[in-house]
């Protein structure tokens, strides 16, 4: 028998052929109950005089649990397991996105305008005035979602083919939340220069480049090189999207504990892509005391002595091979802990070493750095990257609005001021009379988010003179 595939949704749909006799389906229900699975939908596919075919969906604890139930069902008299499937895999059949024409092609006249010979006029117009590509093609509303498959979600280096479902999902988010047409680009190379050259060569099609799931430290170099050679926005979302949302959440958390960002002591665990970006944006936003750790311990200490240097060049202040202290030692007297590392590395007791009214953002997925139930007992404000606990730090709150704003004004880049503006806009969506321990950041489904972030990004683009379309005065 086929073994079940891995699924984070933990649901199983089983097609059963049942003899049409009283009590047969009751046997199925009893097996599911005895195995501590939660029965969901039951659908009749076909009913015949002698047998009934049903699709039965139930929740399971995991793959082994689901397989055990399948095995027991197979042993029942008058019951045959026809097939079983994971709804997540069903959703992915044939991919999750497709191209759809904006205008119909039902007559020769329509065809002649959309393609030859009419399209030649448009080609010649763009050749004479290259900027017209932004008004006469998809470029102005298109983003390439580029990966090499080296750091897929929490799964690691699985390669470009395995990365494609994630990039399709990212394209869906762009379309759903910001009405941006995004294209998954999974590259069969993990060489920095080859990636940079490839993206440079496909850039004429796109108004922006979203780098995704590329491992550190290569992701820093790739982003830096592309920003230098391209005149369109380039952003590594794993870094900057996470940082923008984290800062917004922290600003509101600090309102609850009545602490000033300039006075707090922050410990960041993880100095990879997300950790470095979070540290940078925190320093840019006013944090003056920050410690960052890798697996060996604290490798970055920022205080008044090196604050300006760290804000200018964070990596010049990191001594990766000579840790100053352990993570647990760093927690003594800390006001904020930010984890962008690995699951289950701290306990509730460890967090008690921090100052009173502690703020803990444990963002490792799927398992946070500390068990949420333990953390909630000892923290004033607690956040994770998960959707099953309050205060989800989800970079999908940031990147659709950031790119929407950047594309709207045809920005040359996404700079630090635009990211800080996006963070402020997110934070402001939770008003002072709404903010509480379980509500420091808006929901990803809050329809105000993209518009607010985009507007703030546009204004910052104008102020920093990277916008190439419209102006603040004419409102475009």
ZIZI-V114759 format. One record per pair of residues at least 24 apart in sequence whose C-alpha atoms are under 6 Angstrom apart, sorted by the first residue. I is the first residue (numbers start at 0). J is the second residue. If there is no record, write none. Layout:
# ZIZI-V114759
i:I j:J
i:I j:J
This chain:
# ZIZI-V114759
i:3 j:62
i:9 j:58
i:9 j:59
i:9 j:61
i:10 j:57
i:10 j:58
i:10 j:59
i:11 j:56
i:11 j:57
i:11 j:84
i:11 j:85
i:12 j:55
i:12 j:56
i:12 j:83
i:12 j:84
i:13 j:54
i:13 j:55
i:13 j:82
i:13 j:83
i:14 j:53
i:14 j:54
i:14 j:81
i:14 j:82
i:14 j:83
i:15 j:52
i:15 j:53
i:15 j:79
i:15 j:80
i:15 j:81
i:16 j:51
i:16 j:52
i:16 j:78
i:16 j:79
i:17 j:50
i:17 j:51
i:17 j:77
i:17 j:78
i:18 j:50
i:18 j:77
i:19 j:49
i:19 j:50
i:19 j:51
i:138 j:204
i:138 j:205
i:138 j:206
i:139 j:206
i:140 j:179
i:141 j:180
i:141 j:181
i:141 j:205
i:141 j:206
i:142 j:181
i:142 j:205
i:142 j:206
i:142 j:207
i:142 j:208
i:143 j:181
i:143 j:182
i:143 j:208
i:143 j:209
i:144 j:182
i:144 j:183
i:144 j:184
i:144 j:209
i:144 j:210
i:145 j:184
i:145 j:185
i:145 j:210
i:145 j:211
i:146 j:185
i:146 j:211
i:146 j:212
i:146 j:213
i:147 j:185
i:147 j:186
i:147 j:189
i:149 j:213
i:149 j:214
i:150 j:212
i:150 j:213
i:150 j:214
i:151 j:212
i:159 j:185
i:159 j:186
i:159 j:187
i:173 j:399
i:177 j:399
i:207 j:231
i:207 j:232
i:207 j:233
i:208 j:233
i:209 j:234
i:209 j:235
i:210 j:234
i:210 j:235
i:211 j:235
i:215 j:271
i:215 j:272
i:230 j:411
i:231 j:411
i:231 j:412
i:232 j:411
i:232 j:412
i:232 j:413
i:237 j:273
i:238 j:272
i:238 j:273
i:238 j:276
i:239 j:276
i:240 j:394
i:240 j:397
i:240 j:398
i:241 j:394
i:242 j:276
i:242 j:277
i:243 j:422
i:247 j:422
i:247 j:425
i:247 j:426
i:248 j:439
i:248 j:440
i:251 j:439
i:260 j:286
i:261 j:285
i:261 j:286
i:261 j:287
i:263 j:334
i:264 j:288
i:264 j:289
i:264 j:333
i:264 j:334
i:265 j:289
i:265 j:333
i:265 j:335
i:265 j:336
i:266 j:290
i:266 j:291
i:266 j:336
i:267 j:291
i:267 j:337
i:267 j:338
i:268 j:292
i:268 j:338
i:269 j:293
i:269 j:339
i:269 j:340
i:274 j:339
i:296 j:322
i:296 j:324
i:296 j:325
i:296 j:326
i:297 j:322
i:297 j:323
i:297 j:324
i:297 j:325
i:298 j:322
i:335 j:359
i:337 j:361
i:338 j:362
i:339 j:363
i:341 j:368
i:342 j:366
i:342 j:367
i:342 j:368
i:343 j:368
i:343 j:369
i:344 j:368
i:345 j:369
i:347 j:373
i:347 j:374
i:380 j:436
i:389 j:437
i:396 j:443
i:400 j:449
i:400 j:452
i:400 j:453
i:401 j:453
i:403 j:453
i:404 j:453
i:404 j:456
i:404 j:457
i:408 j:466
i:408 j:467
i:408 j:468
i:409 j:466
i:409 j:467
i:409 j:468
i:410 j:465
i:410 j:466
i:410 j:467
i:411 j:465
i:417 j:456
i:417 j:459
i:420 j:455
i:421 j:452
i:421 j:455
i:421 j:456
i:424 j:451
i:424 j:452
